[in-house]
């Protein structure tokens, strides 16, 4: 299951999404989050999901790898959908009545919307950002966007570097966790049987080595950066200077048009099925 988590990985390529300016991709993700939470009609979610699939195809990413990341949190998605399904009350008689639990038409649509909202949010942020943007480009993009805060003496470069390193080490820590669990299983540890309390206690022999390994890696990284005379962003130059091209502008216009489409659907599709 841990191997299914691909968030934080970078897949090299020469697609349109790979060549976009990282600042545009970061702003696009922010806009996508806004559009997702502004969507009200089921057709709005269909438009966002279609956009999501289109971006995956444009980036030439393997669909199996992208949807594998969702499989890792499928239980969370299912629980969220069930909570909205059973706890949402509607007008009129329920479709199914089991005493304490009852299912209304409004609950079905809300469960579908919440499922799609989390799925689209996860895929979009993964595809647009981490899958198609290298850690160096991501750091540069965040730093350039937050550069006005440097006039307020905010350590923008350090903040961007910490975010980039955190994303970069997600796959590394997952791989380390998988190795530790495999080693513990070889020594007779059981992580799959028993109740919740027993399973949590069984994870303690995994968490302690994982924390030790994480601190050791952090210390090694800090030592390597000091040996290379790293002293923060002050006075540093960049080998690759960020420039926005025509394709960046066109992609930005397309993202704004997507938001306009969501708003139009919300307005004109009122009263149709799925609202």
N, C-alpha and C positions, 0 to 999 in steps of 0.2 A: 504493500500500500504506500509506503514511503517513496518508493521509486516512481509512483504515479505523479508525485508533486513535482512539476517542472517550472513553477514560478521562480523567477530570478535567473533563469538560464538565458543565454544569448545564442541565437542561431545565425551564423554569418550568411550573408547573401547580398545580391545586387538588385533586389526588387525596388519598386518605387517607395515602399515604406522604409526600407533600409536606408535609402538615400535621402529621406526627408531630414530637414533640420531638427535636431533633438528638441529645440525650443518649441517648434510647431507641434511635435508629438506630445510633449508635456501639456501644452495648452489644449490640445485636442482631447486628451484624456480628461482634463478638468471639464471641458464642455460636454463630453459624453456623460460624465457623472451627473451634470446638471440636466441634460436631456432625459436621462434614465429616470431621475426622480420627478421630472415634470410630466412624464408620460402617464396618461390616465386611461386611455382606451387600449383595448387589446390589439388594435391595428397599429398603434404607436409602437408597441413592443414588437410586433411583427416587422415593422420597418427597421427598428434598431437591430433585431436579430438578423435580418437580411444584410444590413450593413456590416454586421460582425462577420458573417460568413464571407462576404465580398472582400473584406480586409484580409482574412485568412488566405483566400485564394490569390489576392494580389501579392501578399508577402511570400507566397509559395512555400508555406509552412505545411508540414504533414498533419492532416486532420486528426490522425490517430494520436499524435503527440499532444495536440492542443486539447482535445476532448478528454485525454487521459488525466489532465490536471483537474478537470471537473469531477472525474470519478473518485478522486481522493477525498473530496468533501461532499460526496453525494448524500451521505447520511445527514449532514447538517442541512443540505437543501431539502431533503425529504421531511425532516423534523419541522423546519420552518413552514413548509407547505401544509403539513398536517395541522400545525397550530392555527394557522389562518383558516384552514378548512373547517375545523370544528368550533373555533371560538368566535367566528364572524357571524353575527346575527343579522337577519334580513327581515323584510316585510312579508307578510302573508304566512302561509303554512310551510314548514320545512319539507324538503324533498325526502329526507330520511330522518327519522326520529328514534333515537336509542336512549331515551330518558335523559340522562345527563348530557349526552352528546347528540347534537342535531346538525344536519347539513342543509344549508340554504344555498340558493343559486348565487347569491352575493359571495358566499364563502368559497365556492368553487372558483369563481373568477378571481377573487383576491389571492387564493392559493397559487393559481396559474401565474398571476402577475408577479408575485413575490419570487416564485421559482425562476421566472424569466429574468427578473431584475437582477438577482444575484448572479445568475449564469452569465448574462450579458456583461455585467460589470467586471466579473473575473476574467472573462475571455478578452474583452476589449483592452483592459489595462495590461494584460499579459502580452497580447499580440502587438499592440501599438507601442508599448514601452520596452519591456524587458526582452521579449523575443527578437526584436528588430533593432535594438539600440545597445551598443557596446557600453560597458561600465564607464569608460573614459568619456564617450560622447554624452552619456547621461549626466555625468558630473559637470561637464562644461555647460550643458544646457541649463541645469538647475542653477549653477553659479551665475550665468549670464542673466537669467530671469530675476534672480534675487539681488543682482548687483546694486540696485538703488538703495538697498538696506545697508550697504557698506558705509554710506555717508552718516548713518546713525550708529556707527561703530559695531555693527552686528558682524560676527565672524562668518561671512557668507561662504567662503571657500571651505572652511572646516565643516560647516553644516552640510554642504553638498558632498564633500568627501565621505563623511560618515554615512549619509544615505546610500551612496554608491557602494561603499564597502559592505553595508548591511545587506543590500540586495545581492551582491556578489557572493556572499557567504551563505545564503539560504541553501543553494544546492549542496555546498560543501558540508554544512552541518547535517543535512538530511542524509547524505552519503555516510557521514561519520556515525550517525545514529543507527543506520542500517547495519553497519559493520559491528558496532557494539552489541546490538541485539542478536546478530548471528553468532557472535562469540559467546554470549550468555546462553543462547539456546544449545550450543555445543557442550556447555557445561551443565546442562540439565534444567535450565530456567524455562518456565512455562508462562507465556504472556496471553494465551488465548482461552484458558479455562478458569472457572471460578466466577465469583461475583465481582461487582465494580470495585469494592474495597480491596479485594485480593489482587485484582489486576493493577490497581494503582500502586500497591505495595511492591508488586513485581517489577514496576518501572523504576524503582529507586536505584537498583544496581546499574541502570542505564543512564539515569540523569547525572549521577555523580561523575562517572568517567567523561560524560559529554561536556559538563561544565569545565572540568579540568582541561579537556582537549581544546575547548573554545578559548579559555584564557591563555593556553600555551600558544595557540595560533595567533591570537591578538598580540602577544608579546613578541613573537617571531616577526610578525608584520611590522610592528613599531620599530624593532631593531633594524629590519631591512630598509625601512624608510629613512631612519637616521643615518645609516651607512651610506645612503645615496644623497645625503645632505638635504633632505626634505625639511623645509622650515615654514610650510604654509604657502598661501597663494601670493603673498606680497612680493612684487618684483619679478614674478615668474612670467615667462612667455609661453605661448602655445605653438606646438608644431602644426596643428590644424586649426585654422581660423574659421569660425562658423560664418557662413553666408547663406542668405535666403535666395532661392531661385524662383522661377516661374511655377514649377511644380509645387513648391511650398505654398505659394499664394493660392493656386487652384485648389489645393487640398483644404486650405483654410476656408475658402468660399464654400466648398462642398460640405464642410462640417457645419457652417452657419446655415446652409440650405437644409441640412438634416434637422437642425433644431426648428427651423421654420415649418418643415413638414410635420414634425411632432405636434407643434402648436396648432396647425391647421386641422390635423386629424382630431385632436382633442376638442376643437371648437365645432367642427362640422359633423363629426361622427357621434355627437351626443344623442343618446336614446337608442342607438343601434345595439345589436346583440354584442355582449362582451363589455358593455360599459358598467 
